[in-house]
Amino acid sequence: MSADTCRRTIGGFSRGDSVGANPWQYMQPFPAPSRNLRRRAMDHLPLTAKLAGASMEGGAGGRVVDTYKKTLATAASVAAYAMLARGMARELLPEELRAAVRWVAASVRARLGAGGKDRHTIVIRRHFDGGYSENQLFEAARTYLATKIDPRAMRRLCLARSRHKEPDGSSSWSTLLCMEDGGSTTDSFEGVEFKWTSVETSGDDGGGKKGKSHGSSHRAPRETLELSFDAQHTDAALERYVPFIMSAAEQLQRRDRALKIFMNEGRAWHGINHHHPATFDTLAMDPALKTAVVDDLDRFLKRKEYYQRIGKAWKRGYLLYGPPGTGKSSLVAAMANYLRFNLYDLDLSEVRLNSTLQRLLIGMPNKSILVIEDIDCCFDAKSREDSKMPMPADAGNSSDDDGPPSKACQAPQQQQNLTLSGLLNFIDGLWSTSGEERIIVFTTNYKDRLDPALLRPGRMDMHVYMGHCGWEAFRTLARNYHLVDDHALFPEIQGLLAAVEVTPAEASEMLLRSEDADIALRVLTDFLQDKRRRTRKEASEINIDTAEKAMWVSPSPLIGPCLSEETKY
Ligand SMILES: Nc1ncnc2c1ncn2[C@@H]1O[C@H](COP(=O)(O)OP(=O)(O)OP(=O)(O)O)[C@@H](O)[C@H]1O
């Protein structure tokens, strides 16, 4: 096809117009569409097509197309140069300079991203004080952002192992996904969009911490996280978003840390790692009761302001009672795992003085669970009285007295032996004065033996009865141990559980006898049948015994006088 033919076919082009830019040029074997038709079609075309289409309208349109082509060519050249420059920079420029360039680019990007709106930026440096102090907010933000990063969406990511200091001075470690230098992500909070950018600059300006490796003068890069947002949201950022991040990070760190259980020795706590596997999922108990406990814990955690408002200490007390082997200790472990709180297992037989107890309780950090097991065995009737007794002669040398002397130790005549009322008064006093977000759990096998002071309303907020293994509890155990939800023996087991009392500990033991679910369930069924036989036998013996006794003491007019007569002689 010649240029002339082409011009003819399309029509309306003046000499010098760019034929090649005409979109209809080679695709148009039919007569050209009318102007109106083309104008209507143009309304639906993207900008590039419109520009090109404009060239069909006359000389002015042609110039637009020329400009468009030139712009495209220029953009392509710039992109090529940029790629070339980038490659050369990577080869030739030192890392420090490249980091500085990246920082400038990130700042420019951040400003351009603002879309012309007034943007504010909060810079959170990893170190301050000339590089010698760690900024906790940086660590918190990094921990929080690790949950926001989608590793599939980011081409470059950094993996870091982070150390957290525990309240007891020990450390725990966790692995985090972090943004690389120049990386950014957005987070939405209360409907506001916050943008986070990771920026690294060379530490050679003296602001960074001196690199410890190889003892060289090289300084570690200065790491910062930049939080940018629309200026109108400054209050939301500082007053709500930043505190939210701190608390979210704390929760995440708690989730990752190894739990500990502390035991009292003298006046101090000694902790070891706590790996009790019990969770609310594995706990075999009445489902409604389980839900009630979990809901109660959740409500407690959310109610800081509420407790403040009503003027009550932010603490919660649980009394767990029931026969041995019904899961009281397991429930305590499940609570600790659920809340990620450390456990403080208080052995009161090791505590002789109220002042020692006071010191131990004050030494417990927030977000912890105090457990006193078998509370019914801890105090005899005598010690329940609030007796003010002189301090034993050897008490000053006892293991209770390590560490600096407390106020109470300076006034020996006021020393009190440990009493239940001392414990209760002090717990109430302690919770209301120091520390918060604590849980106290008492356990007992015999609720009826407890001092009424312990059962007084308001002392223990929730009384939880851990009973014998019911049908639902058994199903949890079957699922835990053998991953079975249904089995041919289930109906028989259900009937047996309704007839005999067996603890979850006993049922667990039977289920553990074999790894084969069929065998283990058979073993349990036999155990339950045997137990039912024995229970029936015992019951019938008791019935006979009772009947015999009844015969001897019965006031029945028929035999009564006879007995009386017999006993007379
Ligand atoms: N409700 C339960 N759910 C799951 N496992 C249980 C339950 N109760 C008991 N077990 C099993 O029995 C073992 C002993 O239970 P646990 O020590 O929790 O009972 P306890 O009521 O605290 O007993 P004690 O009163 O003697 O201290 C647990 O380690 C667990 O394997």
PDBQT file of the ligand as one rigid body, heavy atoms in Angstrom, charges set to zero:
ROOT
HETATM    1  N1  LIG A 601      -9.470 -31.598  82.953  1.00  0.00    +0.000 N 
HETATM    2  C1  LIG A 601      -8.381 -32.178  82.434  1.00  0.00    +0.000 A 
HETATM    3  N2  LIG A 601      -8.119 -32.041  81.139  1.00  0.00    +0.000 NA
HETATM    4  C2  LIG A 601      -7.042 -32.591  80.590  1.00  0.00    +0.000 A 
HETATM    5  N3  LIG A 601      -6.184 -33.355  81.282  1.00  0.00    +0.000 NA
HETATM    6  C3  LIG A 601      -6.407 -33.545  82.580  1.00  0.00    +0.000 A 
HETATM    7  C4  LIG A 601      -7.514 -32.951  83.214  1.00  0.00    +0.000 A 
HETATM    8  N4  LIG A 601      -7.504 -33.300  84.505  1.00  0.00    +0.000 NA
HETATM    9  C5  LIG A 601      -6.436 -34.057  84.677  1.00  0.00    +0.000 A 
HETATM   10  N5  LIG A 601      -5.780 -34.214  83.533  1.00  0.00    +0.000 N 
HETATM   11  C6  LIG A 601      -4.567 -35.025  83.357  1.00  0.00    +0.000 C 
HETATM   12  O1  LIG A 601      -4.201 -35.490  84.643  1.00  0.00    +0.000 OA
HETATM   13  C7  LIG A 601      -2.968 -34.926  85.076  1.00  0.00    +0.000 C 
HETATM   14  C8  LIG A 601      -3.121 -34.423  86.512  1.00  0.00    +0.000 C 
HETATM   15  O2  LIG A 601      -4.087 -33.391  86.534  1.00  0.00    +0.000 OA
HETATM   16  P1  LIG A 601      -3.955 -32.066  87.427  1.00  0.00    +0.000 P 
HETATM   17  O3  LIG A 601      -2.679 -32.095  88.197  1.00  0.00    +0.000 OA
HETATM   18  O4  LIG A 601      -4.214 -30.902  86.572  1.00  0.00    +0.000 OA
HETATM   19  O5  LIG A 601      -5.159 -32.289  88.411  1.00  0.00    +0.000 OA
HETATM   20  P2  LIG A 601      -5.434 -31.529  89.771  1.00  0.00    +0.000 P 
HETATM   21  O6  LIG A 601      -6.904 -31.379  89.861  1.00  0.00    +0.000 OA
HETATM   22  O7  LIG A 601      -4.638 -30.315  89.861  1.00  0.00    +0.000 OA
HETATM   23  O8  LIG A 601      -4.930 -32.580  90.842  1.00  0.00    +0.000 OA
HETATM   24  P3  LIG A 601      -4.505 -32.275  92.357  1.00  0.00    +0.000 P 
HETATM   25  O9  LIG A 601      -5.717 -31.799  93.064  1.00  0.00    +0.000 OA
HETATM   26  O10 LIG A 601      -4.060 -33.612  92.830  1.00  0.00    +0.000 OA
HETATM   27  O11 LIG A 601      -3.427 -31.284  92.307  1.00  0.00    +0.000 OA
HETATM   28  C9  LIG A 601      -2.676 -33.812  84.121  1.00  0.00    +0.000 C 
HETATM   29  O12 LIG A 601      -1.309 -33.680  83.884  1.00  0.00    +0.000 OA
HETATM   30  C10 LIG A 601      -3.400 -34.210  82.859  1.00  0.00    +0.000 C 
HETATM   31  O13 LIG A 601      -2.591 -35.084  82.099  1.00  0.00    +0.000 OA
ENDROOT
TORSDOF 0
